[in-house]
């Protein structure tokens, strides 16, 4: 069973660093492959007792995704709607971050 988004912990993401996820565009049902590049503790405790953390994905420069809810899927974690923020790009990729606090 896939846990609810707020039940996920940093430990749920760490084994998947380096693996492929998909961002799904809800309007046209297209998806874009992205890579989970990091899962990092923020050093604060959430009300649930788990630590706050962030996850960062790297994907192609096009299509670009605006800040907001993005449907993210992975074979082990399942499908989740996650609030993502674009945090930068280089010549080859664009990066997105979600913070869980």
N, C-alpha and C positions, 0 to 999 in steps of 0.2 A: 504494500500500500504506500502511495506517495504521501509524504507529510504535507500539511498546510504550509504555506509560505512562511508564516511567522513561527512555525515550529522548527524550521530548518536552522541548523547551527553551522558554525564555521567548519566543524568536523564533517558535516555532510558534503561540503563543497571541496575540501582539500584533496580528496582522492581523485577528483576530476580535473585538477589543474593540468592544462596541456591537452585536454580532450575537446572534441567538437560539440558545440551546441548549435541550435538554430534560433534565429530571431524570425518571427512570423509577422508579416505585414497583414493586419486584420482587414484592410480594405480590399486587397486584390488576391489574398491567399498565397502570395509568394513568400518564400523564405530565403534567408541568407545564412550561410554557415559562418560561425564565429568560433573563436578559441578562448576558453577560460584561461587567462594568463596569470591571475593571482587570486588568492583568497587570504585576506590578512585581518588579523585582530586589530581592533581600534583601541584596545586597552580599557574599555569601559564595560560595565555590566548592564545588560538589558533588564527590564522588569521581570522577565521570565527566569532570570538567574544566569542566563547564558551571556557570553561576552558579545559586545557589539562588533561588527566586522564589515568588511567591504569585499566585493568581488569585482574583478575587472576583466572585460572581454575585449578581444581585438578582432576586427573584421575588415572587410574590404572598404575602400573609400566610397564606393558606390554600390548599392544605394546608401545614402546617409540616413541615419535615424535621429529624429529630434528628441529632445528631452521629453519623457513621459512614460506611460505604461507600454511595455513591449512584451509580447507573448514569447517566452523562452522555453525551448524544449530540449530534453536530453534523454537518452535511452534509460538511464538509471533514475534520474531525479524526476522525470515526467515533464508535464507542461505547467508553467507558472506564468502569471502576469506580474512583471517586475518593473518598478519605477527605475528607469535608467537615465543617466546623464552623460552626454558626450564629454569626454575630458581631454581630448587631444587627438592629433593625427601626425603622421609623418608622410613621407612620399609613398609608402606602400599600404598603410593601414590606418584605421580610425579606432579609437579606444572608447569604451563605455564603462561606467561604474554604477554599481548599485550599493547602497549603504543600508545595513540592517542595524537599527539601534532601538 
